[in-house]
Amino acid sequence: MATGEAAVGGGEEKPDPDRVLVHDFRNLLAVIVNYCELISAETTDPEAIRADIAEIRMAAERAIELTEKLRHRTPGASSSEPAPDKG
């Protein structure tokens, strides 16, 4: 097989679940940081501040959900496989 042929020939690789989770979590943190910066610039517009705070809260709640997925994973398991119950 020639160099690069696997990439072109449709031999799709599955993304690394850990990298996907880290990427998703970093995106949520970026949302939180960016809206905090917006709030600091909108100190005279209470409605805009409330809207930005709502966005921060939604991003934080999604981050909490993501950490639950991380907590229930087992090493080497895909992100769709929950860890076995320990009870």
HELIX and SHEET records of a PDB file:
HELIX    1   1 GLU A    5  VAL A    8  1                                   4    
HELIX    2   2 PRO A   17  ALA A   41  1                                  25    
HELIX    3   3 PRO A   46  ARG A   71  1                                  26    
END                                                                             
